[in-house]
Amino acid sequence: LYVSEYFSQSAQKLSFYSWYGNAKLFHFHVPEDTVLLRWLLQASRGKGPECTSMEITVHFRHGAPPVINPLGTRFPANATVRPSYSISITLSSAVQNTTFVNVTTPSAGDWFIAAHLPQAAGRIEVKGFSTPCPYMFQADMFVLRLTDMPVLEPGVPMAHTVVSPAKPLHVKVFVPKHAAGMRFELRSCVTNDNKVCAVRVVLGSITLPQSFQRILTCSGSGNCSLTLDSPPWEKWLQIMVESLGAANASVSVEMLASFTVCRPGSPSSFLNFISLNQSQTSARPGTTGAAGSSAQSAGEAPHNTSGQRSSCLQNQPVVREDLDVVSVRYRLLNGPSMPINALSPTLLLLNLNTGMDSGGSLVVSLLLNKTSVSLTNATVVACMNAASPVLSLNATRNCSTAFSQGYPLSVSTSSVEATLIVLYPQTDDWFLSLQLLCPKGQGECTSAEAKVTVLAYLTPCFNDCGPYGQCSLLRRHGYLYAGCSCKAGWGGWSCTDDTKAQSIRAQNLATLLLTLSNLMFLPAIAVAVHRYYLVEASVYTYTMFFSTFYHACDQPGVAVMCIMDYDTLQYCDFLGSVVSIWVTILCMARVKKILKYVLFILGTLLIAMSLQLDRRGVWNMMGPCLFALIIMIAAWVHHGTKRRHCYPSSWKRWVFYLLPGITLAFIAISVYAFMETNENYYYTHSIWHVLVACSVAFLLPPRDKHKKPWAWPQKLTCRYQICQNDREELYAVT
């Protein structure tokens, strides 16, 4: 009996790609016994003239978000990178595009889809000056699953019939814990038309981007079998049998599955866990151990020393300690250093199956104690695998299991340290297998032993994105994952790619340009003070101060200085910029003083409110400018009508002050709105500072006629005066 189910998520607006936060993530859960998965991908764009043809890239992955690299940057050293499965959807003349992606016998669990537009152009767009084209993307999932999938019991033959090639047979078998191998056997294959029996058996499920399904083709009535090493522990394994015969021919087969189980040897993990709790309790009175910690061991039963030597693997109990969101630390109960021998691999279980651990980076480091190795040419090899461990390590370090490919590590006396970084590890139980190998054979190092220190932890961002990056926690519904946003020209997954990085000299130059260009407000302040516009001069001083220190704090590199909170500096800079324009235009209007100062205060309060609502909106600047211009034009018309001639009346005022000031203002607005990009920001924005400050100095009106010029000797009198006797002497001294 087949049952179909439908899952949908709301559409998301796509963004041009510059870092992982621009990719829109969709998270689905595929139920067990699913035999067909169909993705319905719908992409659409707006109908405006700004909308052009666009290519949307869609990535798929099972178990964790896809690891993508659209910009072609470098990943950090020792990071494992496997390309994601992706398709492209083109929006050309059609407004909407619908694409289907089918996956047969998909693996159950979490599936992720990430979609994004091409690389961002890098232009800084002012909100409101241009209308970006909206590109929308929505992913829906259809699944077809069996409600009564037959169960193949280990060691029990099961007979079944494949009705037709169009209707394959689906069965499943449960893989027990500590299964070292599995043998699948197909026998007694008979057809109803007495022809040669031909069937194809597919073991395992599809997992993108890589699929490790095993295919077995059987023909004739003889037995055929397939042996799998290290099948996934404690999971259901799907088996599909297809008939390769005629369309109306049925096939009867008999299937048998058997397992070889590895008997683990383990130290006394329970006693060690009790002693650990007692030591933590004595160290911290009133507590009961580390909060959020759990002890895990691949084998719970304690064994003696002789049992450990005869077992096929040695277990080391591990404590999982949850520190924060996507942040976990693993500790060995027997201490950070553990013995590694050549008789059997040592196994560590790292639990990452909570469903919230796949959004970070898993880091595993090995450190070999040189003094503990008796053989100088011996090597400790290790394999990191998900779902099931590698139980037979060799010098080739293949690290492959039945349905997955692991990650190899090795340490020796010549290279005592090794590190592995797994980006976005899939949700599962991860196993670290270690064994001592000798170049002349295992008989050479039968009694040898090596001490290896293992450090394993899960972190949101490796190395916290370094000095030129910021680790950001992203969210899609209830799922959390992390990504690095790089700056100062650095790139890559962890901001370690310095191909386009700015030098220290360039960073210092950018900081000096953006900060010292604000000193061009000094002439405007001097002009305002000279003409008795003290309130306007105070506003310009406020703007110059906060713009200088905001840009000193806003720098992406190492040349940074923040005198207060970044958000406060940014708000004060934006407020000062808009209020400066507001008071300058009102000052040019030549309205009555009482009205001018009322408009100063009222406008400043309204500007402060609008900036709190939307700090980067274009109307926060254009609104006060337009309203102030209307007041100025109305005042100039009133003055001209009253005097019966053009206002301002002097042609010199127009030619030498107003027209240059207006020209500088228009050039400044053009540079600010249309020319700034991420690459040229430090000098185009500096030009904006210079042009605005110079335009203010030109546009300020002359002082009132009744105001006398500043006479500093008269204004600032001295307390003591030296008197001079100017009387003419009427006599001469001889």
Disulfide bonds with the S-S distance in Angstrom:
Cys51-Cys133 1.94
Cys189-Cys197 1.45
Cys218-Cys224 1.71
Cys262-Cys312 1.18
Cys383-Cys399 1.89
Cys438-Cys445 2.10
Cys461-Cys471 2.05
Cys465-Cys484 1.91
Cys486-Cys495 2.03
Cys553-Cys562 1.88
